[in-house]
Amino acid sequence: MGKRSIALSASVLLLTGCSAAMVPDLEDMAGEPASSAEVSPETQVASTTPPATPTPEPLTTGNAALDGWEFRVTDAISSGKSYRGQSAVYKAEDSWTVVSVGIKNAHSEPQEAQDAPFLLFLAKVVDSEGNEYGVSEIDYKYDLEFSRKSFASGEVRSMDLLFNTPSGVRVTQLVVETTDFRQPVRIGF
């Protein structure tokens, strides 16, 4: 039995209400009994704690990198009821909050657009009160026919994400889901 499966077993036991003292030590698993007096507290904690998975903190730098792709916020504005995009004028029910973003292929080889790990159609902004607003429109700053072509190495494609928000709302964060749905990208303003 490997260290990972022991750590996983220990986690399951701890979650089901067993105490750390009931979790077998690695030495016990090998057939050599060890009393708790012979094992240091650091060893006991290390053997019962599952490996930590790093969770990204909310970002304040305006960009994020994931799987050879970069995501960058270039601007965030409130534009009122009307916003003139690349090829259309968008009308809001209340007021548009527009977040301009760029996606860059940071790989050394061309990559397909569908391989970018950011799900912009699930993006949302969070205001200073914690209210969330989902993306209503995406205004692409390039011809959509171009989106069928691979991203060249180092290429950046820009778009505006439009969020229908109440007038005067102060947006503090953009949240973009990723294709693995483990941890969204969070960029603070």
C-alpha positions, 0 to 999 in steps of 0.5 A: 500500500503506497503513501497516497492510499494510506493518506487517503485512508486516513482522510476517510477515517478522520471524516467519518469520526475516527480519531487520529490515534486510531489511524495506523502508522506507516510502520504499523502497516509494514508489520513493525508495531510502533507505540505512540510514544516512539513516534513524534507528533510531527510524524503522526500529523504527517501520516494522517494528513492528506497531501495538500492540493494548492488552491489559487488565491484570488488574483489581484494582478489582472492575469492568470496562467493555466495549462500553457494559456494566459488570461488577462483583464485589460480594462473594466468599465461601466458604460451605461445602457448602451455599448458599441461593440466591434460589430453591434450595439448592445442595449442593457436592461439596466447598465453594462459593466464591460470587462475587456480580456485577452487570451494568449497561447503561451505554448511554443506550438500553435494550439486550437481555440477550443483547447483554451481552458477558460469558459467565458460563457460562464464568466461572472462578476462579483460586486462589493456586496457579494452579488454575482452577475453572469455574462450576458454578451461576449463581443469578440474583437476579431472576425469569428471566422478567424476563431476557427483557426489555431492560435499561433504561439504567442498570439492574443485574442481579445474580447469584451465580456458584458454584464448587465448590472444595476446602475452604480454597482461597484464590481470587485472581481471577475470569476471565470470557470475553467474546463476542469471545473476544479478552481475558477480563475478569480481576478480582482479589480 
